[in-house]
Amino acid sequence: MTNVVACIDGSKATAAVCDYAAWASLQLQAPLTLLHVLDEGRYPVNTDMTGNIGLGSREMLLDELAELDAQRNKLALQQGHHMLEAAQNRVRSNGAEQVTMRQRHGDLADTLTGMEADTRLFVLGIHGEDTSELDSGKRHIGSHLETVIRSVHRPILLTPENYNQPKSVLLAYDGSETTRKGVDMVAQSPLFKGLPIHVVMVDTDTAAKQEQLQWAKEKLEQHGHEVHVALLTGDVEPTLHSYQREHKLDVLVMGAYGHSRIRQFLVGSTTTNMLNNSNSPLLILR
């Protein structure tokens, strides 16, 4: 696991993806790969004409449509290459030195899964290229994002449309084995080196929960972090967001999926609502 992989798609979040990826590359001292994936559903490599023999005059029209598909695919490849070049210039201006560009044709989740062995962190925009503004002014999350979160087994940094250099962290914690591993990952990773970390548990206030919070605090302090802990009651999603706003914390870190209260709210409609409403980056740990 070595590379930071930034997924470039031409959405409004692309600039922020570049900026956060460059920041992560510098923090981790890891090479940066800029990746553009052409969705095979929108830009098929070949048009399948099987079964169309015998249509007479329609065959000429089908040939023309196939030619248009090929031209469209070629233009999309060229556009993607230009986006990658612009992204490369941006991340280099932000201090990233080891930068490579890759362009793939296929499914995003499958592509990222295939790159996992050489990847330390994936960086994606929360709002993808195919999202649109809602009447309320909010935006849908990228159509492939939930599939990606469920498919890959590397940390994923999801970015909003504007970059704000991370200076503080909120770590959602529930005392489970999975989130204990998350604490270990955050403690040992240089990604948040030197940044204050708030460890927040949303649960009943008991001695056992306080003990679990104290373990997390000590683990992070052993690796040089300034640590604040809080045990709160209420519904997980609004409670975490309220705490984050109150303390002006830049990044929310949490585990993806599972059966605990914190990880359950990353499933289904709650996931969609949380990501739609997020104005700060989220680091999803697996």
C-alpha positions as CSV (number, residue, x, y, z in Angstrom):
1,M,0.0,0.0,0.0
2,T,1.8,3.1,-1.2
3,N,-0.2,5.5,-3.4
4,V,-2.8,8.2,-2.7
5,V,-5.3,7.8,-5.6
6,A,-7.4,10.9,-6.6
7,C,-10.5,10.2,-8.7
8,I,-11.0,13.0,-11.3
9,D,-14.4,13.2,-13.0
10,G,-15.0,16.8,-14.1
11,S,-17.4,17.5,-11.3
12,K,-17.4,20.7,-9.2
13,A,-15.5,18.8,-6.5
14,T,-12.6,18.0,-8.8
15,A,-10.4,21.0,-7.7
16,A,-11.0,20.1,-4.0
17,V,-10.2,16.5,-4.7
18,C,-6.9,17.6,-6.2
19,D,-6.2,19.8,-3.2
20,Y,-7.1,17.3,-0.5
21,A,-5.2,14.6,-2.4
22,A,-2.1,16.8,-2.6
23,W,-2.4,17.5,1.1
24,A,-2.8,13.8,1.9
25,S,0.2,12.9,-0.3
26,L,2.4,15.3,1.5
27,Q,1.2,14.2,5.0
28,L,1.7,10.6,4.1
29,Q,4.8,11.2,2.0
30,A,3.2,8.9,-0.6
31,P,3.2,9.1,-4.4
32,L,0.0,10.6,-5.9
33,T,-1.9,8.9,-8.7
34,L,-4.6,10.9,-10.7
35,L,-7.2,8.6,-12.0
36,H,-9.9,9.2,-14.6
37,V,-12.4,6.4,-15.3
38,L,-14.8,6.5,-18.2
39,D,-18.1,4.9,-17.2
40,E,-18.7,2.0,-19.6
41,G,-22.4,2.7,-19.3
42,R,-22.1,6.2,-20.7
43,Y,-19.1,5.5,-23.1
44,P,-19.3,1.9,-24.4
45,V,-16.1,0.6,-26.0
46,N,-18.0,-1.2,-28.7
47,T,-21.6,-1.1,-29.8
48,D,-23.1,-4.5,-30.0
49,M,-25.1,-5.0,-33.2
50,T,-25.8,-8.7,-32.7
51,G,-29.3,-9.6,-33.8
52,N,-29.7,-6.6,-36.1
53,I,-29.0,-8.4,-39.3
54,G,-31.9,-8.3,-41.8
55,L,-33.2,-4.9,-40.8
56,G,-32.6,-3.7,-44.3
57,S,-32.4,0.1,-44.6
58,R,-32.0,0.4,-40.8
59,E,-28.6,-1.1,-41.0
60,M,-27.1,2.1,-42.4
61,L,-28.6,4.1,-39.5
62,L,-27.2,1.6,-37.0
63,D,-23.7,2.0,-38.6
64,E,-24.0,5.7,-38.3
65,L,-25.0,5.4,-34.6
66,A,-22.1,3.1,-34.0
67,E,-19.8,5.7,-35.6
68,L,-21.2,8.4,-33.4
69,D,-20.6,6.3,-30.3
70,A,-17.0,5.8,-31.3
71,Q,-16.5,9.5,-31.9
72,R,-18.2,10.3,-28.6
73,N,-15.9,7.9,-26.8
74,K,-12.8,9.4,-28.4
75,L,-13.8,12.9,-27.4
76,A,-14.5,11.7,-23.9
77,L,-11.0,10.2,-23.7
78,Q,-9.5,13.4,-25.0
79,Q,-11.5,15.5,-22.5
80,G,-10.4,13.1,-19.7
81,H,-6.7,13.5,-20.7
82,H,-7.0,17.3,-20.6
83,M,-8.6,17.1,-17.1
84,L,-5.8,14.9,-15.9
85,E,-3.2,17.3,-17.2
86,A,-4.9,20.3,-15.5
87,A,-5.2,18.2,-12.3
88,Q,-1.5,17.4,-12.5
89,N,-0.6,21.0,-12.8
90,R,-2.8,21.8,-9.8
91,V,-1.4,19.2,-7.4
92,R,2.2,20.0,-8.4
93,S,1.5,23.7,-7.5
94,N,0.3,22.4,-4.1
95,G,3.7,20.7,-3.5
96,A,3.0,17.1,-4.7
97,E,6.1,15.8,-6.5
98,Q,5.6,12.2,-7.4
99,V,2.5,12.4,-9.6
100,T,1.3,9.9,-12.2
101,M,-1.8,10.0,-14.4
102,R,-4.0,7.0,-15.3
103,Q,-7.1,6.7,-17.5
104,R,-9.3,3.7,-17.4
105,H,-12.5,2.6,-19.2
106,G,-14.9,0.6,-17.1
107,D,-16.8,0.6,-13.8
108,L,-15.4,2.9,-11.1
109,A,-15.9,0.5,-8.2
110,D,-14.3,-2.4,-10.1
111,T,-11.4,-0.1,-11.1
112,L,-10.7,1.0,-7.6
113,T,-11.0,-2.5,-6.2
114,G,-8.4,-3.6,-8.7
115,M,-6.0,-0.9,-7.5
116,E,-6.3,-1.6,-3.8
117,A,-3.1,-3.6,-3.4
118,D,-1.0,-0.5,-4.3
119,T,-3.3,2.1,-2.7
120,R,-3.1,3.7,0.8
121,L,-5.9,6.2,0.4
122,F,-8.6,6.9,-2.2
123,V,-9.8,10.5,-2.6
124,L,-13.2,11.2,-4.2
125,G,-15.7,14.0,-4.4
126,I,-18.9,13.5,-2.5
127,H,-20.9,15.0,-5.4
128,G,-20.1,13.4,-8.7
129,E,-20.1,14.6,-12.2
130,D,-23.7,13.3,-12.8
131,T,-25.3,15.1,-9.8
132,S,-27.6,18.0,-10.2
133,E,-28.9,20.8,-8.0
134,L,-32.0,20.1,-6.0
135,D,-34.8,22.6,-5.5
136,S,-33.5,23.1,-1.9
137,G,-30.0,24.0,-3.2
138,K,-28.5,20.7,-2.1
139,R,-26.8,18.2,-4.3
140,H,-27.1,14.4,-4.7
141,I,-24.1,12.3,-3.9
142,G,-22.3,10.7,-6.9
143,S,-24.2,7.8,-8.3
144,H,-21.3,5.3,-7.8
145,L,-20.2,6.5,-4.3
146,E,-22.2,4.1,-2.1
147,T,-21.1,1.2,-4.3
148,V,-17.5,2.3,-4.0
149,I,-17.7,2.6,-0.2
150,R,-19.2,-0.9,0.1
151,S,-16.7,-2.4,-2.4
152,V,-13.2,-1.1,-1.5
153,H,-11.3,-2.1,1.5
154,R,-9.0,0.9,1.8
155,P,-9.6,4.3,3.6
156,I,-11.6,6.7,1.5
157,L,-11.5,10.5,1.9
158,L,-14.7,12.0,0.6
159,T,-14.4,15.7,-0.2
160,P,-16.9,18.6,-0.6
161,E,-16.6,21.1,-3.4
162,N,-14.3,23.5,-1.5
163,Y,-10.9,22.9,0.0
164,N,-10.1,23.8,3.6
165,Q,-6.8,22.5,4.9
166,P,-7.6,20.1,7.8
167,K,-6.5,21.5,11.2
168,S,-8.7,19.4,13.5
169,V,-10.4,16.0,13.5
170,L,-13.7,14.4,14.9
171,L,-13.4,10.7,15.3
172,A,-16.7,8.9,15.8
173,Y,-16.2,6.0,18.2
174,D,-18.4,3.3,19.7
175,G,-16.0,1.1,21.5
176,S,-16.4,-1.8,19.1
177,E,-13.5,-3.8,17.7
178,T,-13.9,-2.1,14.4
179,T,-13.7,1.4,15.7
180,R,-10.9,0.4,18.1
181,K,-9.0,-0.6,15.0
182,G,-9.9,2.8,13.6
183,V,-8.3,4.5,16.6
184,D,-5.2,2.5,16.0
185,M,-5.1,3.5,12.4
186,V,-5.5,7.2,13.1
187,A,-3.0,7.0,16.0
188,Q,-0.3,5.5,13.8
189,S,-1.0,7.3,10.6
190,P,0.9,10.5,9.7
191,L,-2.2,11.8,7.9
192,F,-3.3,13.8,11.0
193,K,0.1,14.3,12.6
194,G,0.0,17.3,14.9
195,L,-3.7,17.8,14.6
196,P,-6.0,17.9,17.7
197,I,-8.5,15.0,17.7
198,H,-11.9,14.9,19.3
199,V,-13.1,11.4,20.1
200,V,-16.9,11.3,20.4
201,M,-19.1,8.5,21.5
202,V,-22.9,8.7,21.2
203,D,-24.4,6.3,23.7
204,T,-25.6,5.9,27.3
205,D,-23.2,7.4,29.8
206,T,-21.9,4.4,31.8
207,A,-18.6,3.6,33.5
208,A,-17.9,1.0,30.8
209,K,-18.3,3.6,28.0
210,Q,-16.2,6.1,29.9
211,E,-13.5,3.4,30.2
212,Q,-13.6,2.8,26.4
213,L,-13.2,6.5,25.7
214,Q,-10.3,6.7,28.1
215,W,-8.6,3.8,26.2
216,A,-9.0,5.7,22.9
217,K,-7.7,8.9,24.5
218,E,-4.6,7.2,25.9
219,K,-3.9,5.4,22.6
220,L,-3.9,8.6,20.6
221,E,-1.9,10.5,23.2
222,Q,0.8,7.8,23.1
223,H,1.3,8.9,19.4
224,G,1.6,12.6,20.3
225,H,-2.0,13.8,19.6
226,E,-3.8,16.4,21.6
227,V,-7.0,14.6,22.4
228,H,-10.5,15.6,23.6
229,V,-13.2,13.1,24.5
230,A,-17.0,13.4,24.8
231,L,-19.8,10.9,25.6
232,L,-23.1,12.3,24.3
233,T,-26.7,11.1,24.1
234,G,-29.1,11.4,21.2
235,D,-29.5,10.4,17.6
236,V,-26.1,9.7,16.1
237,E,-26.1,11.7,12.9
238,P,-27.4,15.1,14.3
239,T,-25.5,14.7,17.5
240,L,-22.2,14.2,15.6
241,H,-22.9,17.1,13.2
242,S,-23.9,19.4,16.0
243,Y,-20.7,18.7,17.9
244,Q,-18.6,19.1,14.8
245,R,-20.2,22.5,14.1
246,E,-19.9,23.6,17.7
247,H,-16.2,22.9,17.9
248,K,-15.5,23.8,14.2
249,L,-13.8,20.5,13.4
250,D,-12.6,20.1,9.8
251,V,-12.7,16.3,9.2
252,L,-15.1,13.6,10.3
253,V,-13.6,10.1,10.6
254,M,-15.6,7.0,11.0
255,G,-15.9,3.3,10.1
256,A,-18.1,2.1,7.2
257,Y,-21.0,-0.2,7.9
258,G,-21.5,-2.9,10.5
259,H,-24.0,-3.3,13.3
260,S,-23.2,-0.7,15.9
261,R,-25.2,2.5,16.2
262,I,-22.5,4.7,14.6
263,R,-21.8,2.4,11.7
264,Q,-25.5,1.6,11.0
265,F,-26.1,5.2,10.1
266,L,-23.8,4.8,7.1
267,V,-26.3,2.5,5.5
268,G,-29.2,3.3,3.1
269,S,-31.1,6.6,3.2
270,T,-29.2,7.9,6.2
271,T,-25.9,7.6,4.3
272,T,-27.4,9.6,1.4
273,N,-28.7,12.3,3.7
274,M,-25.5,12.6,5.7
275,L,-23.3,12.9,2.5
276,N,-25.8,15.3,0.8
277,N,-25.7,17.6,3.8
278,S,-22.0,17.4,4.4
279,N,-19.9,20.5,4.0
280,S,-16.7,19.0,5.3
281,P,-14.6,16.0,4.2
282,L,-15.2,12.5,5.6
283,L,-12.6,9.9,6.1
284,I,-14.2,6.4,5.8
285,L,-12.2,3.7,7.4
286,R,-12.5,0.0,6.5
